[in-house]
Amino acid sequence: MNRTPEPTTPIIKILPHVEYCPEGTEVSAPAGTSICEALLDNQINIEHACDLSCACTTCHVIVREGFDSLNELDDNEEELLDRAWGLEP
């Protein structure tokens, strides 16, 4: 009998950050959930000045691994990130 593999729930590894998550942690989130939503849903209270309306860049994060698993940026996200502070190559 062939079984369809169950979809895996993405795991997001949060590295230690003095202000937001001093010990670091891992959280799971359903596919399609934004990183910001996943963090907030797990009591990691990152800044999000525009209430998740994609109108600013206060909630941007640095992705160290798994970048290929993310959705493509839309034009608005790319434009906003061009003006964001603290970006790394």
C-alpha positions in Angstrom: 0.0 0.0 0.0 1.4 3.4 -1.0 1.1 6.1 1.5 1.4 9.8 0.8 3.9 11.3 3.2 2.4 13.6 5.7 3.4 17.2 5.1 6.1 18.4 7.5 5.5 21.5 9.6 8.3 24.0 9.1 10.5 24.5 12.1 12.0 27.9 12.6 15.2 28.0 14.7 15.6 31.3 16.6 19.1 32.1 17.6 19.7 33.7 21.0 19.0 37.4 21.1 19.4 39.4 24.3 16.1 41.3 23.9 13.8 39.0 22.1 14.7 35.4 22.9 17.7 35.2 25.3 17.9 31.4 25.3 17.1 30.8 21.6 14.4 28.3 20.7 12.7 26.4 17.9 9.1 27.0 16.9 6.9 25.2 14.4 4.5 27.0 12.1 2.0 25.9 9.4 3.3 26.3 5.8 2.3 29.8 4.5 2.7 31.5 7.9 5.0 34.5 7.9 8.1 34.3 10.0 6.8 37.4 11.9 3.5 35.7 12.6 5.2 32.5 13.8 7.4 34.4 16.2 4.6 36.5 17.6 2.4 33.4 17.9 5.1 31.9 20.1 5.6 34.9 22.4 8.7 36.1 20.7 7.7 39.7 20.5 9.7 41.2 17.7 8.9 44.7 16.6 6.2 45.1 14.0 5.2 48.8 13.8 2.8 48.5 10.9 0.7 45.6 12.5 1.9 43.1 9.8 0.6 45.2 6.9 3.9 45.1 5.0 4.3 48.9 5.2 7.6 49.1 7.0 10.6 46.9 7.8 10.6 46.8 11.6 9.9 43.1 11.7 12.6 42.0 9.2 14.7 39.1 10.3 18.0 37.6 9.1 17.7 34.1 7.7 20.9 32.1 8.3 19.7 28.8 6.9 16.7 27.6 4.8 16.5 30.6 2.6 15.5 28.4 -0.3 12.4 27.3 1.5 11.0 30.8 1.7 8.4 32.2 -0.7 9.7 34.6 -3.4 9.8 38.3 -2.3 7.2 40.4 -3.9 8.1 43.8 -5.4 6.8 45.6 -2.4 8.9 43.5 0.0 12.0 44.0 -2.1 11.5 47.8 -2.2 11.0 48.0 1.5 14.1 45.9 2.3 16.1 48.3 0.1 15.5 50.8 2.9 15.8 48.5 5.9 18.6 48.9 8.5 20.8 46.1 9.6 20.7 43.9 6.5 23.5 41.5 5.7 24.6 40.2 2.3 
